[in-house]
């Protein structure tokens, strides 16, 4: 699972860089910065989820209820972090919303795509 996780995070960073390059070429430096920021927010979100899943796996061996609490608290934390980061991007840094959100969405889709093999045993 860890090798898949690292490959997925690398894919997310690659999407952030590719999205930034495309936005830069298409709309200029401001759009490129916004796209890169959005992609990195998606990467941070993915890394946070991986960290919580690893913690929950370790906790599941002794206290399964604690593992569920770790996953739920991680979901709330990730939601808040994404809101704060995008609030900072749009309110403080005045980045463009469309490139940032488009690259964020692509990064999140890459996360699901990259981990699809590791979840086949659950189906």
N, C-alpha and C positions, 0 to 999 in steps of 0.2 A: 504494500500500500504506500509506503514512504516514497519509493521510486516513482510511482504514479503521481503522487502529490507534488513532488519536486518538478516533474515534467509538466504538470498542469500549471504550476506557478510560473515556470519558464514560458509556457505558452501565453499566459496572461500578460507577462511583461513584454513579450514579443508583439502582442496585439496592441498594447499601449504605445509601443514605439512605432508600429506600422500605422496605427490610427493617427498618431501625431504627425508622422511624415505625410500622410495623405491629406490631412487637414491643412498642414503648412503649405503644401503644394497647391491645394485648391483654393484656400482662403487667406493664407498669410500666417504670420508668426503668432498672432493672438489666438487664432483657431487651433494652431498646433499646440500651444501651451495648454489650452483648455482640454483638448483631446488627450494629451498625455496625462494631465491631472485626473481626468475621469477614468482612464485606464488604470492608473495607479490606485485610485480609490477601490476599484474592483479587485485589484491584486491584494490590497490590504484586507479587504473583506474576505477573500479566499484564504489568506494566511491565518486570519483570526478563526475562521471555521475549522481549518485543519488543526489548529492548536487545541480548540475545544473538543474536537472529535478524539484526538489523542488522549486528552485528559479523561474524557468519558470512558474510553476503552479501558484505561487503567483502573478507573473507579468501578467499572462494571464487574470486575473480578471479585470485589468485596461487597460493595453496596450498589445494587442495580438502581435503586431509587435516586441515589446521589448522581449517578451517571445521567439520568434524565434531567435532573435539576441543573447539571452543568450545561447540557445542550440547550435547555430553555433559556438560561441566563446568557449563554453565548449568543443566542438569536436576538435577544433584546439588546445586548451590548453592541452587536454588529449593526443593528438597525439605527441605534443612536449615533454610533460613530459615523455611519454613512450620512445621516442627516447633518451632523455637525460639520463634516468635511465639505459637503456640498453647500451648506449655508455659508461657510467660510469662503468657498470658491466664488459664489455668486454675490454675496453681500460685502465681503472685505476685499477680495482680490479682483472682483469685477470681471470674472472669466465668462466666456460665452457658454450658454447652457447647452445648445444643440450638440456641438462637438464633444463636450464633456459627458453628457448623458448617453450619446451614441456609443462612444468608446467604452464607457462603463458597462452598458448593456452587452456589447460584444465581449468584453472581458468576463462578464458573468456567464454568458453562454459558453465561452471557452472552458470555464470551470466545470460546468456540467458535462461538456463534451469530453474533456480530459479524464474525468473520473468515471465515465460510463462503464468501463471494463471492470472496475473494482466493485460495482454494485450489481453485477449480473448474478452473483450467488444469492442475492436477496430476493430475486424474482422467482 
